[in-house]
Amino acid sequence: MANTTHRWAWPLVILMAMTTLATTAQAQVAPSVTEAAHYTGLHAAAHKGDMVQLEKLLTGGAPLNARDTFGRTAVHIATFARQRDVIRKLAKAGADLELLENDRYDAVTIAAVADDEATLRVLLALGASARLTTSRYDGTALIAAAHLGHDGVVKQLIDTGAPLDHVNNLHWTALIESIVLGDGGTRHQHVLQALLAAGASTRLTDREGNTPLALAKARGFTAMVSLLEKAGAR
């Protein structure tokens, strides 16, 4: 009976996954051209990478964690704009690197979703946490990166203590998302390898009780099936 249930449940899981993929891709909201054109103060300096103006504002006591209409701080803006020197300067001045904007993304998750390894490296070196619960899905930067196949990002996050087995509100871990939201290709395989090597659980299941191995088999991801079986998954 259990197997029958899973056979019927599987198309619904795939549909949910594809819907989630679409909405997640839209969830991170970078400043629009119009918004950026109206920025003033730290937000404008962060977006443009204007270090001279940034220094003047910081010396003058500009509020470090002021937010725009979407809840983005200058740190969020600088992360979207890949202005790493701005991030360093803001951090040195005491800006909070772990605040969430309105859609509950922090700078680390923004960089992770953008596949921006260089900015992520700066944030993590400055002490930003890879352990925060972020996004409307109660996920993590690691889950987001695994879902998108950002293998280099995944490795950085693992190396800095990202929680391997966090379960989001879709009842998926990073390892599960690398399968159900992945394409089975090389980068998602590398993500899976990194998670397995770090000790991510292969026993945690999705909401319907499907294991990662069962999910990989159902999607026809033979390379991922092989990786999971070599790791002792059932």
Backbone bond lengths (Angstrom), bond angles and torsions (degrees), N, CA, C in turn:
res aa  C-N    CA-C-N  psi(-1)  N-CA   C-N-CA  omega(-1)  CA-C   N-CA-C  phi
1 M - - - 1.458 - - 1.530 110.70 -
2 A 1.357 115.61 -40.09 1.463 118.89 -178.71 1.516 111.39 -61.30
3 N 1.365 115.92 -41.97 1.453 119.03 -179.42 1.516 111.68 -64.81
4 T 1.336 116.15 -39.19 1.455 120.39 178.03 1.520 110.49 -61.22
5 T 1.336 115.83 -43.38 1.464 120.32 179.09 1.521 110.56 -59.31
6 H 1.316 116.62 -42.96 1.456 119.71 -177.78 1.519 111.19 -68.84
7 R 1.347 118.06 -34.30 1.456 119.54 178.45 1.519 110.68 -64.79
8 W 1.332 116.27 -38.69 1.462 119.53 178.87 1.515 111.31 -76.05
9 A 1.344 117.29 -31.86 1.462 120.64 -176.77 1.526 112.00 -75.60
10 W 1.339 116.39 -26.49 1.449 118.81 -171.93 1.527 114.63 -58.50
11 P 1.356 121.46 -45.54 1.465 118.96 178.23 1.516 112.49 -58.68
12 L 1.324 118.39 -35.07 1.450 121.75 177.83 1.519 110.29 -65.97
13 V 1.327 117.86 -39.61 1.458 121.78 177.40 1.530 110.07 -61.10
14 I 1.322 116.32 -45.30 1.464 119.83 179.70 1.520 110.50 -62.25
15 L 1.346 116.84 -44.39 1.456 120.61 178.97 1.523 110.79 -59.61
16 M 1.338 116.83 -44.52 1.461 121.08 178.87 1.530 110.34 -61.89
17 A 1.318 115.10 -40.92 1.461 119.52 -178.50 1.519 111.57 -63.19
18 M 1.319 116.85 -45.26 1.452 120.34 -179.04 1.519 111.25 -66.61
19 T 1.324 116.58 -37.36 1.463 120.42 176.81 1.510 110.60 -64.15
20 T 1.336 115.34 -43.17 1.459 120.35 178.55 1.515 110.71 -63.04
21 L 1.331 117.43 -41.57 1.453 121.69 179.47 1.519 110.50 -58.26
22 A 1.322 116.64 -42.68 1.460 120.77 -178.65 1.521 111.35 -67.82
23 T 1.337 116.65 -45.12 1.465 119.15 -176.48 1.511 111.27 -72.57
24 T 1.328 117.70 -34.41 1.458 120.29 178.77 1.518 110.39 -65.73
25 A 1.347 116.35 -38.95 1.453 119.80 179.61 1.523 111.10 -61.05
26 Q 1.327 117.19 -28.58 1.452 121.62 -179.50 1.525 112.38 -91.90
27 A 1.326 117.39 -12.64 1.464 120.69 -169.44 1.515 112.70 -70.01
28 Q 1.328 117.93 -38.43 1.456 119.54 179.21 1.517 108.59 -78.25
29 V 1.309 115.56 119.81 1.456 120.30 -174.26 1.522 109.79 -111.19
30 A 1.319 115.92 102.69 1.459 120.34 174.22 1.523 108.66 -75.39
31 P 1.324 117.58 156.52 1.465 119.24 177.85 1.527 110.84 -59.01
32 S 1.313 115.99 134.61 1.455 120.04 176.07 1.532 109.70 -74.25
33 V 1.322 116.24 167.53 1.466 120.59 177.79 1.522 110.16 -59.20
34 T 1.337 115.31 -40.29 1.463 119.79 -179.91 1.525 111.19 -65.51
35 E 1.337 116.00 -45.26 1.462 119.58 178.22 1.524 110.88 -59.47
36 A 1.322 116.09 -48.45 1.463 120.66 -177.01 1.527 111.37 -61.24
37 A 1.324 116.21 -35.44 1.464 120.01 -179.45 1.521 112.04 -66.73
38 H 1.329 116.60 -24.18 1.462 121.16 -179.15 1.535 113.27 -98.01
39 Y 1.318 117.07 1.07 1.453 119.28 179.24 1.529 111.12 -67.08
40 T 1.317 113.71 147.68 1.455 121.54 173.21 1.525 107.85 -132.63
41 G 1.305 116.93 173.57 1.458 121.30 173.55 1.518 113.85 58.36
42 L 1.339 115.04 -141.96 1.462 120.23 -176.15 1.513 112.66 -60.94
43 H 1.349 117.33 -35.56 1.461 120.25 -179.47 1.531 110.89 -61.53
44 A 1.336 116.16 -43.73 1.464 120.04 179.25 1.526 110.89 -65.37
45 A 1.320 116.70 -45.37 1.463 120.19 -179.40 1.524 111.08 -63.86
46 A 1.330 116.63 -40.18 1.469 120.90 179.67 1.517 111.13 -65.09
47 H 1.317 116.32 -42.80 1.466 120.09 -178.69 1.529 111.22 -65.14
48 K 1.316 116.72 -41.04 1.469 121.37 -176.74 1.525 112.87 -85.01
49 G 1.323 116.81 -16.93 1.459 119.09 -173.55 1.510 112.14 72.37
50 D 1.326 116.20 31.05 1.464 122.00 -177.36 1.532 108.69 -84.06
51 M 1.317 116.03 93.59 1.459 120.72 -174.07 1.530 112.39 -71.31
52 V 1.328 116.98 -31.19 1.468 120.22 178.92 1.523 109.98 -65.57
53 Q 1.335 115.68 -48.26 1.457 119.75 178.73 1.516 111.45 -66.59
54 L 1.307 116.40 -37.55 1.460 120.92 178.32 1.526 110.32 -59.32
55 E 1.318 116.80 -46.31 1.470 121.82 179.09 1.524 110.63 -60.19
56 K 1.319 117.51 -43.32 1.469 121.30 179.28 1.527 110.87 -61.48
57 L 1.336 115.52 -43.88 1.463 120.35 -178.05 1.522 111.31 -66.62
58 L 1.314 116.22 -41.33 1.463 119.65 -179.58 1.527 110.57 -68.43
59 T 1.310 116.56 -40.01 1.465 120.24 177.22 1.525 110.99 -63.75
60 G 1.327 115.46 -33.24 1.454 120.37 -179.69 1.514 114.44 -82.83
61 G 1.324 117.47 1.52 1.458 121.08 176.00 1.515 115.54 83.04
62 A 1.322 117.45 28.13 1.467 120.52 177.42 1.529 109.54 -59.08
63 P 1.344 117.55 141.19 1.476 120.49 -179.29 1.529 110.85 -64.50
64 L 1.322 115.64 119.08 1.470 120.77 -171.62 1.518 113.81 -66.50
65 N 1.321 116.48 -33.06 1.463 119.96 -173.06 1.532 112.79 -111.19
66 A 1.342 116.13 25.07 1.465 119.98 176.71 1.525 109.56 -60.90
67 R 1.331 115.37 148.00 1.469 120.58 -174.76 1.530 111.59 -116.72
68 D 1.332 115.69 150.10 1.460 119.78 171.79 1.533 108.92 -86.67
69 T 1.320 117.41 -170.00 1.468 120.23 -174.84 1.524 112.99 -67.49
70 F 1.330 118.21 -17.61 1.465 121.50 176.99 1.522 111.52 -102.03
71 G 1.312 116.45 11.29 1.463 119.88 177.50 1.508 114.35 80.78
72 R 1.322 117.81 11.80 1.453 120.24 -179.44 1.533 110.07 -83.05
73 T 1.328 115.49 134.31 1.454 120.97 172.66 1.525 108.90 -91.13
74 A 1.323 115.99 175.97 1.466 120.12 176.41 1.534 110.94 -61.08
75 V 1.329 116.70 -31.95 1.475 119.80 177.22 1.525 110.19 -64.27
76 H 1.330 117.78 -44.45 1.470 120.20 176.74 1.526 110.44 -59.96
77 I 1.337 115.90 -46.07 1.466 120.73 -178.18 1.527 110.49 -61.01
78 A 1.311 116.35 -46.07 1.468 120.38 -179.92 1.519 111.22 -63.61
79 T 1.329 117.23 -34.96 1.463 120.49 178.68 1.521 110.65 -68.00
80 F 1.322 117.23 -46.82 1.467 119.97 175.90 1.528 111.00 -57.24
81 A 1.343 116.57 -40.02 1.466 121.57 -176.14 1.527 113.34 -85.76
82 R 1.328 117.00 -1.86 1.469 122.53 179.76 1.527 111.65 59.96
83 Q 1.318 115.30 37.24 1.465 121.63 179.00 1.529 108.45 -94.34
84 R 1.329 115.14 82.98 1.471 119.93 -171.19 1.525 113.11 -70.81
85 D 1.317 117.22 -34.91 1.468 118.85 177.61 1.527 110.35 -65.50
86 V 1.328 116.38 -34.58 1.465 120.16 176.53 1.522 109.84 -63.72
87 I 1.322 116.18 -44.47 1.469 119.97 179.04 1.524 110.44 -59.26
88 R 1.309 116.48 -44.69 1.474 120.24 179.32 1.529 110.86 -60.22
89 K 1.329 116.07 -44.22 1.460 120.66 -178.46 1.526 111.13 -66.55
90 L 1.320 117.02 -42.56 1.463 120.64 178.81 1.526 110.82 -63.98
91 A 1.322 116.30 -41.73 1.466 120.11 179.71 1.523 110.73 -63.86
92 K 1.316 116.93 -42.68 1.466 120.93 179.22 1.526 111.00 -62.18
93 A 1.339 115.57 -32.89 1.468 119.93 179.73 1.526 112.43 -78.92
94 G 1.336 116.52 -10.53 1.456 120.14 176.95 1.517 115.48 106.98
95 A 1.317 118.31 12.17 1.463 120.45 178.01 1.526 110.19 -63.85
96 D 1.315 116.33 146.31 1.459 122.47 179.60 1.530 108.98 -80.39
97 L 1.320 116.48 120.30 1.470 121.49 -178.23 1.519 112.99 -86.49
98 E 1.332 117.51 -3.52 1.467 119.60 -171.11 1.528 114.04 -118.26
99 L 1.314 117.94 11.55 1.465 119.93 178.07 1.525 110.29 -69.95
100 L 1.338 115.85 150.12 1.462 122.25 178.09 1.521 109.83 -102.74
101 E 1.336 117.05 138.66 1.456 119.69 173.42 1.526 109.55 -82.75
102 N 1.328 117.77 -172.44 1.467 120.38 -170.08 1.515 114.36 -60.72
103 D 1.334 117.43 -28.70 1.462 120.05 178.49 1.523 111.50 -95.02
104 R 1.354 115.26 13.36 1.457 124.14 172.46 1.530 113.18 70.08
105 Y 1.319 116.19 33.27 1.457 120.48 172.64 1.520 109.99 -101.55
106 D 1.332 115.53 138.05 1.451 121.01 172.27 1.524 108.52 -100.77
107 A 1.325 116.44 175.11 1.463 120.44 -177.47 1.526 111.77 -62.10
108 V 1.334 117.28 -39.56 1.471 120.25 -179.70 1.525 110.90 -61.19
109 T 1.315 117.66 -44.11 1.462 120.02 179.96 1.518 111.15 -69.63
110 I 1.330 117.36 -35.45 1.469 120.19 176.35 1.528 110.03 -59.98
111 A 1.321 117.22 -46.78 1.469 120.72 178.72 1.522 111.34 -65.74
112 A 1.336 116.72 -37.78 1.467 120.85 -179.94 1.524 111.19 -63.87
113 V 1.312 117.17 -44.81 1.466 121.44 -179.70 1.529 110.97 -66.65
114 A 1.329 116.17 -33.89 1.468 120.65 179.63 1.524 112.86 -77.41
115 D 1.345 117.17 -4.16 1.466 122.08 -175.91 1.530 110.59 59.21
116 D 1.325 115.05 34.73 1.458 122.18 -175.60 1.528 108.78 -98.21
117 E 1.325 115.34 83.52 1.462 120.24 -175.34 1.528 112.69 -64.68
118 A 1.322 116.77 -35.06 1.461 119.63 -176.97 1.525 111.31 -67.19
119 T 1.334 117.02 -46.20 1.462 119.94 179.26 1.519 110.94 -67.71
120 L 1.328 116.29 -38.91 1.459 120.04 176.89 1.521 110.61 -59.44
121 R 1.311 116.41 -42.52 1.470 120.49 -179.62 1.528 110.64 -60.62
122 V 1.322 116.53 -41.23 1.466 120.98 178.32 1.524 110.47 -63.35
123 L 1.324 117.04 -48.80 1.462 121.11 -178.81 1.529 111.50 -58.89
124 L 1.321 116.55 -46.13 1.458 119.93 -178.31 1.527 111.30 -67.10
125 A 1.332 116.62 -37.50 1.468 120.10 178.17 1.521 111.58 -65.68
126 L 1.323 116.18 -28.09 1.460 121.22 179.48 1.526 112.67 -83.59
127 G 1.325 116.09 -3.66 1.456 119.77 176.00 1.515 115.99 104.74
128 A 1.337 118.08 4.03 1.465 119.46 175.80 1.524 109.19 -63.65
129 S 1.320 116.44 144.69 1.463 121.22 -174.01 1.526 112.55 -89.56
130 A 1.332 115.70 140.92 1.462 121.78 172.74 1.524 110.99 -94.87
131 R 1.327 116.60 7.28 1.463 120.66 -172.04 1.529 113.58 -104.61
132 L 1.312 117.70 1.76 1.463 119.64 -174.93 1.531 111.74 -71.31
133 T 1.338 115.27 149.27 1.465 121.21 170.23 1.519 107.01 -88.35
134 T 1.313 116.08 121.76 1.460 120.97 -172.43 1.530 110.78 -134.17
135 S 1.305 114.62 164.74 1.468 125.71 173.35 1.520 112.22 76.95
136 R 1.320 115.07 166.09 1.464 121.96 179.40 1.529 111.73 -65.95
137 Y 1.332 116.46 -12.45 1.469 120.86 -179.00 1.523 112.72 -97.61
138 D 1.325 117.30 9.47 1.472 121.26 -176.93 1.528 110.35 51.28
139 G 1.302 114.69 45.49 1.459 120.05 -177.73 1.516 112.48 -100.50
140 T 1.320 115.82 -152.74 1.462 123.30 177.63 1.521 107.82 -143.05
141 A 1.326 115.46 167.25 1.462 119.33 174.20 1.523 110.56 -59.76
142 L 1.338 117.05 -36.07 1.463 120.75 -179.65 1.527 111.02 -64.46
143 I 1.314 117.33 -43.18 1.465 119.94 178.57 1.523 110.18 -61.74
144 A 1.324 116.52 -44.86 1.457 120.31 -179.85 1.526 111.47 -61.06
145 A 1.321 116.89 -44.08 1.463 120.83 -178.96 1.524 111.73 -68.30
146 A 1.335 117.05 -38.10 1.467 121.07 178.44 1.518 110.75 -64.85
147 H 1.288 116.54 -42.87 1.463 123.42 178.18 1.525 110.63 -56.76
148 L 1.341 116.97 -40.25 1.461 121.73 -175.10 1.530 113.33 -89.85
149 G 1.332 117.01 -6.56 1.463 119.74 179.40 1.514 113.57 78.18
150 H 1.315 117.28 25.71 1.454 121.32 -179.30 1.530 109.25 -85.67
151 D 1.313 114.92 80.66 1.455 121.24 -168.56 1.530 113.44 -64.76
152 G 1.331 117.82 -40.18 1.458 119.51 177.99 1.513 112.32 -64.72
153 V 1.317 116.07 -39.99 1.462 121.70 176.52 1.525 109.97 -62.48
154 V 1.318 116.09 -45.23 1.465 120.80 179.69 1.522 110.52 -56.31
155 K 1.316 117.03 -44.25 1.458 120.40 -178.83 1.534 111.31 -64.15
156 Q 1.319 116.40 -41.30 1.474 119.09 177.12 1.530 111.04 -61.52
157 L 1.311 116.03 -45.22 1.462 120.08 -177.52 1.526 111.27 -65.12
158 I 1.320 116.55 -41.00 1.470 120.04 176.96 1.524 109.91 -61.10
159 D 1.330 116.15 -44.18 1.466 120.92 -177.50 1.527 112.78 -64.14
160 T 1.336 116.88 -21.94 1.468 119.79 -179.04 1.524 111.95 -108.04
161 G 1.327 116.49 22.35 1.456 120.36 168.51 1.508 117.05 87.34
162 A 1.317 118.36 21.86 1.464 119.47 176.31 1.525 109.52 -60.61
163 P 1.334 117.71 140.52 1.471 119.96 -179.41 1.528 111.04 -67.32
164 L 1.317 116.34 119.27 1.464 121.25 -173.42 1.528 113.00 -69.89
165 D 1.315 116.53 -35.48 1.466 120.13 -169.55 1.526 113.31 -115.48
166 H 1.321 116.52 24.48 1.465 119.30 175.10 1.527 108.58 -60.01
167 V 1.328 116.44 135.22 1.470 122.32 179.20 1.527 108.08 -107.99
168 N 1.324 117.26 121.35 1.461 119.60 -178.62 1.532 111.01 -83.49
169 N 1.318 117.80 -176.78 1.460 119.29 -174.94 1.523 113.83 -78.14
170 L 1.336 116.88 -0.38 1.462 121.38 168.04 1.528 110.91 -91.62
171 H 1.310 115.50 -1.09 1.465 124.94 -178.54 1.525 111.82 69.58
172 W 1.319 115.29 37.13 1.458 121.84 178.80 1.528 110.58 -121.53
173 T 1.326 115.61 142.83 1.457 122.93 171.63 1.527 108.65 -96.08
174 A 1.334 116.30 175.33 1.458 119.73 175.11 1.527 110.75 -59.82
175 L 1.323 116.77 -40.90 1.458 120.32 -179.74 1.525 111.15 -63.61
176 I 1.326 116.91 -43.81 1.467 120.13 178.44 1.521 110.41 -64.76
177 E 1.336 117.63 -42.46 1.469 119.43 -178.82 1.519 111.96 -65.13
178 S 1.328 117.77 -31.40 1.466 119.26 177.98 1.527 110.84 -62.77
179 I 1.327 115.98 -21.33 1.470 121.27 179.36 1.525 111.09 -95.65
180 V 1.337 117.21 -55.99 1.467 119.11 -171.43 1.518 112.94 -74.48
181 L 1.330 117.77 -23.91 1.457 120.02 177.26 1.525 112.14 -110.73
182 G 1.331 116.41 4.02 1.452 120.57 179.44 1.514 112.19 -92.18
183 D 1.336 115.02 177.11 1.468 119.83 178.77 1.530 111.90 -108.96
184 G 1.331 116.36 3.57 1.460 119.82 179.98 1.511 114.11 77.38
185 G 1.330 116.88 2.03 1.457 121.36 -176.64 1.513 113.89 -80.49
186 T 1.334 114.24 -172.91 1.463 120.76 -172.69 1.520 113.09 -57.99
187 R 1.328 117.51 -45.15 1.469 119.33 -175.69 1.531 111.27 -67.94
188 H 1.318 117.01 -39.63 1.465 118.81 177.07 1.534 110.83 -68.94
189 Q 1.325 116.86 -32.33 1.467 119.23 174.67 1.530 110.18 -64.28
190 H 1.328 116.66 -41.79 1.465 120.11 178.49 1.522 111.39 -64.42
191 V 1.327 116.46 -37.51 1.465 120.48 175.33 1.522 109.66 -60.18
192 L 1.321 116.24 -49.00 1.461 120.83 -179.73 1.531 110.40 -60.06
193 Q 1.314 117.94 -44.43 1.468 121.52 178.18 1.522 111.13 -57.72
194 A 1.334 116.13 -45.53 1.467 120.08 -178.47 1.517 111.20 -63.91
195 L 1.323 116.78 -41.53 1.467 120.62 179.70 1.528 111.00 -66.37
196 L 1.319 116.15 -42.71 1.468 119.88 178.71 1.528 110.75 -64.12
197 A 1.331 116.47 -43.44 1.471 120.25 -179.40 1.530 111.14 -63.24
198 A 1.327 116.05 -31.27 1.468 120.16 -179.52 1.521 112.32 -81.31
199 G 1.338 117.21 -11.11 1.457 120.33 177.17 1.519 115.36 100.65
200 A 1.336 117.33 18.89 1.462 119.75 177.43 1.529 109.98 -61.82
201 S 1.318 116.10 144.30 1.465 121.13 -175.71 1.524 112.11 -70.80
202 T 1.332 114.79 135.13 1.464 120.73 172.41 1.530 110.84 -100.86
203 R 1.328 116.54 3.33 1.466 120.88 -177.85 1.522 113.06 -98.64
204 L 1.315 117.08 -23.69 1.461 119.29 177.14 1.526 109.26 -64.29
205 T 1.312 116.33 140.17 1.460 121.06 -173.63 1.523 111.51 -116.22
206 D 1.333 115.44 169.15 1.457 119.18 172.16 1.524 109.39 -78.05
207 R 1.321 117.32 -175.22 1.456 121.01 -174.50 1.531 112.59 -64.45
208 E 1.334 115.80 -26.10 1.474 119.74 -179.74 1.522 112.60 -90.21
209 G 1.332 117.52 1.39 1.460 120.87 178.86 1.506 114.80 89.29
210 N 1.343 117.60 10.95 1.463 120.98 178.13 1.523 110.45 -79.67
211 T 1.313 116.55 130.46 1.461 120.97 176.36 1.525 109.64 -78.85
212 P 1.338 117.66 162.82 1.465 119.43 174.81 1.527 112.89 -54.58
213 L 1.337 117.23 -39.58 1.464 119.67 179.34 1.525 110.45 -63.38
214 A 1.318 117.35 -44.30 1.465 120.09 178.71 1.525 111.34 -62.73
215 L 1.324 116.52 -39.07 1.460 120.86 179.85 1.525 110.97 -66.33
216 A 1.336 116.81 -41.35 1.464 120.39 178.62 1.528 110.99 -65.59
217 K 1.325 116.67 -39.98 1.467 119.90 177.57 1.520 110.81 -64.92
218 A 1.320 117.02 -42.31 1.459 120.89 -178.63 1.523 112.04 -63.94
219 R 1.327 116.89 -30.24 1.459 120.48 179.37 1.524 112.22 -89.67
220 G 1.320 117.23 -4.00 1.460 120.33 178.53 1.515 113.64 73.37
221 F 1.333 117.25 25.76 1.463 121.84 -179.61 1.526 109.20 -89.02
222 T 1.317 116.10 81.33 1.464 121.00 -171.23 1.531 112.49 -62.92
223 A 1.315 117.64 -37.73 1.471 119.75 179.63 1.525 110.43 -64.90
224 M 1.326 116.24 -40.03 1.461 119.71 178.54 1.524 110.97 -69.62
225 V 1.314 116.33 -37.29 1.466 120.17 175.74 1.522 109.14 -58.35
226 S 1.323 116.70 -45.55 1.467 120.98 -179.30 1.524 111.51 -62.06
227 L 1.340 117.03 -42.39 1.463 120.90 178.54 1.518 111.40 -62.16
228 L 1.315 115.06 -43.20 1.481 119.83 -179.45 1.518 111.27 -66.66
229 E 1.331 116.69 -42.66 1.472 119.55 -179.37 1.530 110.28 -65.68
230 K 1.316 118.11 -38.16 1.472 121.39 177.59 1.528 110.61 -63.90
231 A 1.334 115.71 -29.22 1.469 120.02 179.89 1.527 111.66 -85.66
232 G 1.355 116.59 2.33 1.450 120.05 176.84 1.526 114.19 87.50
233 A 1.332 117.45 13.33 1.458 120.11 -179.84 1.508 111.03 -69.54
234 R 1.347 114.79 150.17 1.455 120.46 178.32 1.519 110.35 -126.21
